[in-house]
Structure formats: structure tokens, C-alpha cells
Amino acid sequence: MRKPAFVAVDWGTSSFRGWLMTADGSVLAETRGPEGMLHCANTGFAPVLADHLAKLGAAQDLPVLICGMAGAKQGWIEAPYLRTPTRLDALHDGAQRVATPGDVRILPGIAQADASAPDVMRGEETQLLGVTESGFTGLVCIPGTHSKWIRIESGSLVSFTTYMTGELFSVIAQHSILKHAIDPDAGSPAANDAFRDGLQRALNAPAALPASLFSLRAAQLLGFEKQADGTARLSGLLIGTEIADAASRYGKHPVRLIGAGALKDLYAAALAAAGVEITIVDAERASQQGLTKAAIHLWGAKFT
């Protein structure tokens, strides 16, 4: 029977995910809930963790390692940002111990403290640790509400850029004139002809995004396109603009794509259309692997 070594937690803004882990990174049990940072700001973090540890059946002396927004200023305790450039395999050095029963620690985020390109991340750094080798050099893309593009050199995170692509999609689709061009029953965007056309327009002329957005509405008013295609076309325009800008910053190098679900599929299709070679890694598994690597650095002697 495999022995539990520690508990891994990815604590986001609006969600909690926890796993009972072995020393080699295998998952023995899992627990999930909506008790993210925003929820815990009112109810407290310790009771939520205790409840999920009970669901996992975790022993009281089992160490707990947390990544994500629990380490933000508004979180449980602040785990100060590491500054770029920083080695990913040194994340554990910035882990902060929580004043609570047991050994509970929170990993830091990473900040790009550059006045010309300020940026921050929390949670993604742990995924990056999970999907890269100690000497890895290359590009990583993590799609999401705030997508990340990261340049890593010889295992060190040297620069990154955040794109508000997912948030822009939501704001435009719900609070702009384009809400009339989006079918509310269309569901998640699909990599169909409308998506590919919007994508190609953005790849060819990313600076024309403001005009391309309005033409989406005009094309429907004039009968050239259907409302059912609005969601996919808007998604293609925004993702294409992101990829075009990332290519201008980092070049068209192979990309490790960390993602899940429909959004991962959209980015995979978009990157392939842009002529970018990709390797896909599951986002949740990336978090588990990153937390395991950091836990081995912190408590490895106890795991044997």
C-alpha cells in the first residue's frame, strides 16, 4: 500500500483543490470546493483547510504545501514574491510557514519588478516547476482569465507577460455593444471556421483589433454572418491578438502549453495555425508535480 507523504493544495481566488500525495507525486485522494480566497476572507482559512484535510483522511502530522492566492496580501499569510530572474527549483526557499497546528507552508509567487514591464503571478510558478526540467530553456503558455507567457532559460524564469484575454472576452461579451453579437446559448467557443477566420485576421493585423471587433457586429447587422458564430469569432480575434504579440516579444519558438478543457483546445488549435510547435501538459497535473518537487526539497528526508 502506498504511503501518504504530504497534502498538496492549489488555493485559488474562487476555488480550493487538495490532494493526498505520495512521495513520488501519485494522488491517493482528492477534495475540491468553492472556498477560494474570496470566500475565506470572511470565514477564515484554517477551518476550510481543516475540513478538507478531514475529507482526505490526512493524518494530523502530515505536512501541507499550498500554492496560489492563499499566499497573497489578502490571503492567509503573505508569501512575498520572488523576483525575476529566479530559479524555479528554488521556490521552496520562499515558502512561508503558517502559524497553525501542524506544518503548513505556502509557496511564493513571482514578480517582474521592472518599471517598463511590471508583472506578477501566483500559482502559475508552481505549474512551471512541475512541467520543466532543471536545465529547461524555452517558452511556456498558460491560458486562462489572465494568460501567461513565460521565458525560461536554464531552469530560471527570466521574463513573462500577462494577457487579460479571458477577462476581456467576458467584459466585451457581457458589457459592450458586442453582447448583441454573442449568442447566450452558444456555450464555449469552438475552433470552427468563425474562430479560425477571427484568429487569422488577428494574426495578420493584431493592431487592427478595435476595428475588427466592431466589424464583427456590423457583419451580423448586414447579414454576412450569424449571431451563432459571434462567440467563436470573438475568441479567435482575442486569442490571435495575444499570440501575435507574444510572438513579437519572444519569437516563434516551440511552446509548452499548460491547460485544460475547451480553452486548452482553442489555444492548441490557434498555436498550430500560427505555425508554433506545441507540447500539451494538463494544468492540474502540472500543479501536482510542482508541489511534489517543492515538497521533496522541504521534507524529502521525512519521505524515505
FENGINOR-V689163 format. One record per helix or strand. SS is the DSSP state (helix for helix, strand for strand). FROM is the first residue (numbers start at 0). LEN is the number of residues. If there is no record, write none. Layout:
SS/FROM/LEN ; SS/FROM/LEN
This chain:
strand/5/6 ; strand/15/6 ; strand/26/7 ; helix/36/7 ; helix/44/12 ; strand/62/6 ; helix/68/3 ; strand/81/2 ; strand/85/2 ; helix/87/7 ; strand/95/2 ; strand/103/3 ; strand/109/3 ; strand/118/3 ; helix/123/8 ; strand/137/5 ; strand/146/7 ; strand/155/8 ; helix/164/11 ; helix/176/5 ; helix/192/12 ; helix/205/16 ; helix/226/24 ; strand/254/5 ; helix/260/13 ; strand/277/5 ; helix/282/21
